[in-house]
Amino acid sequence: MQDPWARRNVEKEVRIYNALGATLNGIIHTEGASNAVVAQSCGAFLARVFAGLSVDNGDTDAQITQRVAMYMQALQESIWRNVRMLRKRGHGPSAPSEAS
């Protein structure tokens, strides 16, 4: 049985990512949802998908803990890459100085 966590098709991942982004942007526009509400909803959805994959894969608690730590690190790195990119493009206030 193939590992459900394994990457299978990068092109499909890109299409799904783009479709999710377009859907979320539509929800934000039509429902007036804030970024915080969208982030919370996405987090809840991700938790369900993550749990389902973990159970389907038969992961032990130790394996789940290790996988969560790995994905949280990747999420944190992605957030900071996006923060730097948005700041570079002039979105929002600049980073506060360390001396302040």
C-alpha positions, -999 to 999 in steps of 0.1 A, spaced: 0 0 0 13 34 -10 20 60 18 -10 84 17 15 112 28 37 107 -3 37 134 -30 22 119 -61 16 146 -86 31 181 -83 10 195 -112 -22 183 -95 -10 199 -62 -6 232 -80 -41 229 -96 -56 221 -62 -37 249 -45 -49 274 -71 -85 262 -69 -84 264 -31 -70 299 -33 -97 310 -58 -124 295 -36 -112 312 -5 -109 345 -23 -145 341 -35 -156 333 1 -138 364 14 -154 385 -13 -190 372 -11 -192 365 26 -170 394 38 -149 369 59 -118 383 75 -84 368 70 -85 356 106 -118 337 100 -104 321 69 -71 311 87 -91 295 115 -113 276 91 -84 264 71 -66 253 102 -97 233 113 -100 217 79 -62 209 78 -65 193 112 -93 170 100 -74 160 68 -42 155 88 -60 133 114 -77 113 87 -44 106 68 -28 97 101 -55 72 110 -57 58 74 -19 53 75 -20 36 109 4 60 124 14 56 160 11 85 184 49 90 182 48 91 144 19 116 144 38 138 169 69 136 147 49 144 116 31 173 132 64 188 144 78 185 109 48 201 92 46 229 118 82 237 111 74 238 74 43 260 80 63 284 101 90 287 74 63 293 48 46 319 68 79 338 73 87 336 36 53 350 28 57 378 54 90 388 39 76 387 4 46 408 13 67 434 32 91 436 3 61 443 -20 50 471 4 20 454 19 12 465 55 36 483 79 72 474 79 88 452 105 93 469 139 129 476 147 146 455 173 156 486 192 120 498 198 
